């Protein structure tokens, strides 16, 4: 079974001999210095040149042994298309939003329309995916995009956006209706270019920042549009959220995503309950921030099964050998819960020690 077959089988919920290990691209790039030196392609140039982007993604996969290549290397393409000023970083720093186009939540006229003039970096990413599909036949090719709520937090300062959720919810919905089609279109285009799966990173839309009720109103419906676009294009969607996801796991399950890597979990809280038809079991890390041992690797091998993830720091680095600055996410299959397991019908998961 090739790495590509392994990941796609896992995302379909099928048994696999081991859990696939990925770093999802976008905000979770693990393009390490050793890979840049090996292929002669460097940031920030690789953000603007398709061949350099593809070569660096492939060199990073070879250095890490992970089961997928992933592009792009940042989460600012969509914001730039909507009018944000971008600083493209350096060899060690990812691109970031330098200035948001909007000054207040009702300032929709400040946004550009990417449908009229798609940004050049979108085309660079799509061409890089085509090149990777040709050059990396044994590993999965992952595309990446930012979630609609997080995109809104890039075109309007995130603090203003979060305050507007309470003070002017109708205007927030208007803004999200502008952001969601941009995300869905970019995700769909990446599948059409040859991506096996799409990772949607929504770091601002967390249960800790929004709470479950606001997440259900302001994040889930618009994220669902992007997930649906990916599925309709014929690929699975992986969703990344930051922080403790326990309060929103039911909403993630309702989206029917193939997997949901996320950050630290409070393991004393129940992961999900029996009323949900599907449950996400996954682990992850943002590349370059900290390194973790993928669940089931370095612990005797074998698939750890549903409800097991890797959340604990690993001073020795990821078992797959990501190298300095690397990071990976163990992708667990979406599985059905076991009713009655744990307190009050909840299925409680425990990370590996």
Secondary structure, DSSP 8 states (H G I E B T S, - for coil): --HHHHHHHHHTT---SS--EE--BTTB----HHHHHHHT--TTGGGT-HHHHHHHHHHHHHHH--SEEE--S-S-HHHHHTT-EEE---SSS--EEEE-S-SSTT-GGG---TTTS--HHHHHHHHHHHHHHHH-SSSEEEEEEE-HHHHHHHHTTHHHHHHHHHH-HHHHHHHHHHHHHHHHHHHHHHHHHT-SEEEEE-TTS-HHHHHHHHIIIIIHHHHHHHHHHHHHTT-EEEEEB-S--GGGHHHHHHTT-SB--BS---TTS--EETT-S-EE------TTT--B--TTSSSS-S---TT----SB-TT--TT---TT---EE---EE---TT-SGGGEE------
